[in-house]
Each structure stands twice: as structure tokens, then as C-alpha cells.
């Protein structure tokens, strides 16, 4: 995924991470002065995990 694809994600979008063989759903997006912040509900996990555009984990994602 590119930074532009990350910034274009919307609530409800499905993503996959082939490195961890996992699927997730975007549950919340916050856009503020510090950038875009995406919250992902990974399948099989009760927790929502935060990712910002300043991290690199999303570079391994693909939009489904």
C-alpha cells in the first residue's frame, strides 16, 4: 500500500496483511494536524489497533 492509498482508506474498508496472513476492517479514521490515524479491527482479535501514517506497518497492507 502507498501513502496515498493509506490516506484514502474509509471506515468499513477491508484490508489484508500477507506478512501475517491476517484480515482487518477499518473501524475509525481520524484526520488531524499530525496526519491520518487509522484504527483496525483485525479478525479474531477483540482489540482495535491504531496505525498512523508515520508508521510503516501499513506498507505491507493491501485493500481488499
C-alpha positions, 0 to 999 in steps of 0.5 A, a space after each residue: 500500500 502507498 501513502 496515498 492509498 493509506 490516506 484514502 482508506 474509509 471506515 468499513 474498508 477491508 484490508 489484508 496483511 500477507 506478512 501475517 496472513 491476517 484480515 482487518 476492517 477499518 473501524 475509525 479514521 481520524 484526520 488531524 494536524 499530525 496526519 491520518 490515524 487509522 484504527 483496525 479491527 483485525 479478525 479474531 482479535 477483540 482489540 482495535 489497533 491504531 496505525 498512523 501514517 508515520 508508521 510503516 506497518 501499513 506498507 505491507 497492507 493491501 485493500 481488499 
